[in-house]
Amino acid sequence: MVDPEGFIKVPQRDAPLRAPDERIGDWHEVYAPQPAAERARDVAEQASRCMDCGVPFCHSDSAGCPLGNLIPEWNDLVSRHQWSAAADRLHSTNNFPEFTGRLCPAPCESACVLAIDERSGGSVTIKRIEREIADAAWEADAVPPRPARVQTGRTVAVVGSGPAGLAAAQQLTRAGHQVTVFERDDRLGGLMRYGIPEFKLDRAVLGRRLDQMHAEGTRFRTGCEVGVDPTAAQLRSGFDAVVLAVGALRARDDAVPGRDLVGVHLAMDYLVRSNRECEGDGPTAVSAQGKHVVIIGGGDTGADCLGTAHRQGAASVTQLDYHREPPAARDEALTPWPSWPLVLRITPAHAEGGTRRFEVAVRGFVGDAVGRVRSVAVARVAVTRTRSGRSRIVYVGGDLELPCGLALLAIGFEGVERGPLLDDCGLRLNSRGALSCGPDWQTGASGVFVCGDAHRGASLVVWAIAEGRSAARAVDVYLTGHSDLPAPVHPM
Ligand code: SF4
């Protein structure tokens, strides 16, 4: 039974992490190993902090978990050491809790009632509990393949093997359709393979889930540039439905002076090369080793660069909040992102070293005689408020020049990459750089559906899975006239 005073008796404890000096010496996940019995007891105690709220904001899709994860239910089960039942409840709403338990910034925790008042001791550590339930189930060999009992004879092509594509593929395979996932890269996983560093997601965790999907009957084809080979016409004629889960990989760039100097890179280009080295593809051509690294951008991609640069042996790492130029010159009101220090987002990578600078704007990159970046020219800015309450950024003087041998632009994504696949389907990007769809997730092209970042814009792994699950239901209805699959979210 729920103890309504559990959060008073048990202090919040998140997962223990290895010491920063130790973890920057390897690429293993940041978590400290714990003896199994101690870990189970610790997590059960943390789950006992949940009050089983009458209105559990943690799993509302407006503020909490878009998957509608049954958080109070599995908290209760874990608090009573019913791990197997907790894993069943968790998997009933989430195909891949081992991914969200590692990668999601946990809007559920921000929405938790215990997060509202700091006297409550902080939110239930939902993300940690989710990861531990999922890992315990895998360690107990209790996540078997669940192939469909009946085949429908219908076929679906899923384009993209990131979390949205994989979620849609698993749901549709389990509903009895023959699903083929097409992936452009040479390995499966999308951003989870080449965008996310291994210290956040061990590739064995990804691999065991892919093995399960193989065993359930999902087919995979890697190295396919869909739109070229196969063409869009071949895909549409060869399959009864197509799901576009191609992500929003077009990186935002910035044409500040010096952008074309050697040593100035898009963050995702840097991360992909580094992650390929970890996969055994040979040394990266863009290493931080021995260099002064400046990361422009304060979001999660910037934090991934931060942790990666330290593991590569950077001489120093500085992360800048990004503003292209002193905005006073443009007299423009901007909303700063990431948040200013009062509501600063901190990841484990930030405990590993480096310097964060806020209220700065990049003026440009300065090169040496042979065209390599030598420093970053930075202007100091400040935030003021307009009468209407909007933030306005003004130049305050006192510019800096930061030494730099590797500059990484981590300033977001602009949307879906254009190409023959979209052109030949007659699809255009909307003002957000994304693909629009109707209430049934179908694009303007008949039988072609969309989900994940390709529809929502660059977002959280949990939203990708939620959209993949929801689009799968729509495809199931399209193919069979009905569906028992869940649809946790609706199109934007
Ligand atoms: Fe438990 Fe927090 Fe959800 Fe309430 S909001 S049910 S305390 S996890």
Residues whose N, C-alpha, C, O or C-beta is under 5 A from the ligand:
A	BS01	SF4	R49 C50 M51 D52 C53 P56 F57 C58 I71 P72 A111 C112 V113 L114 V124
